[in-house]
Amino acid sequence: MHTESIGNGHVRGQQRGPDGGFNGTWHRVAGMYDGVQWKLCVDGVLAAGSLHTGVIASTTYDVNLGRDAQNVTRLYKGPIDDVRIYHGALPKSEILKLAHP
């Protein structure tokens, strides 16, 4: 899994999330940004994150899940289910409830 921190239209940093046995098992993945830090949680556990302040840059690309919007040949090869996009940040307690229903 590859994540990027975007600010002012530019990639500010890159981190790798879980590797190895990630594929072949269902996981609950949540990405969050609170204006100070972006975080990626897998199954309710912080997997990656980076400090970043400011607004999230807008783009002309549509939201893509399992595919890179700019390089459409980069695809996630596996099923994706139960996708949700929220207008604001959820509290940690709500994310934990969603990670472990």
C-alpha positions in Angstrom: 0.0 0.0 0.0 1.4 3.4 -0.9 0.2 6.7 0.5 1.1 10.3 -0.3 0.7 13.5 1.6 -0.5 16.3 -0.8 -0.1 20.0 0.0 -0.5 23.0 -2.3 -0.8 20.6 -5.3 2.6 19.0 -4.7 3.6 15.7 -3.1 5.2 16.5 0.2 6.2 13.0 1.3 5.6 9.4 0.7 5.3 6.5 3.1 4.5 2.8 2.7 1.8 1.3 4.8 1.4 -2.5 5.5 3.2 -4.9 3.2 3.5 -8.6 2.9 0.3 -10.3 4.0 -2.0 -7.3 3.3 -3.5 -8.9 0.2 -5.7 -11.9 0.5 -7.3 -10.7 3.8 -10.1 -8.2 4.3 -9.0 -4.9 6.1 -10.7 -1.7 7.1 -8.7 1.2 6.0 -9.3 4.8 7.1 -7.5 8.0 5.9 -7.8 11.1 8.0 -6.6 14.7 7.9 -7.3 17.1 10.7 -5.5 20.2 9.4 -2.3 19.3 11.3 -1.6 15.7 10.5 -2.7 13.1 8.0 -3.0 9.5 9.1 -3.7 6.1 7.6 -5.2 3.5 9.9 -5.6 -0.2 9.0 -7.9 -2.2 11.2 -8.0 0.5 13.8 -4.2 0.8 14.1 -2.1 3.7 12.8 -0.1 2.4 9.8 1.3 5.7 8.4 1.1 9.4 8.9 2.9 12.7 8.5 2.7 16.2 10.0 1.3 18.7 7.5 -0.6 22.0 8.1 -2.9 23.8 5.7 -5.7 23.0 3.5 -5.9 19.9 1.2 -5.2 21.1 -2.4 -8.0 20.6 -4.9 -7.6 18.8 -8.2 -9.4 18.3 -11.4 -9.2 14.6 -11.1 -12.1 12.5 -9.9 -11.9 10.5 -6.7 -10.2 7.1 -7.6 -10.2 4.0 -5.4 -7.8 1.3 -6.3 -6.3 3.3 -9.1 -3.9 6.2 -9.6 -5.8 9.1 -11.2 -2.8 10.3 -13.1 -1.3 6.9 -14.1 -4.4 4.8 -14.8 -2.3 1.7 -15.4 -1.4 1.6 -11.6 -4.2 -0.6 -10.3 -4.9 -2.3 -7.0 -5.5 -5.9 -7.8 -8.1 -7.1 -5.3 -11.7 -6.5 -4.2 -12.7 -3.2 -2.6 -16.0 -3.1 -0.6 -18.0 -0.8 1.6 -16.4 2.5 0.7 -17.4 5.6 2.6 -16.3 9.3 2.2 -17.2 11.7 5.0 -17.4 15.4 4.8 -15.4 15.9 8.0 -13.1 14.1 10.3 -14.5 11.4 12.5 -13.5 11.1 16.1 -11.1 8.2 16.9 -13.9 6.4 18.8 -16.1 6.3 15.7 -13.2 5.0 13.5 -12.5 2.3 16.1 -16.2 1.3 16.0 -16.1 1.1 12.2 -12.8 -0.9 12.3 -14.2 -3.5 14.7 -18.0 -3.7 14.2 
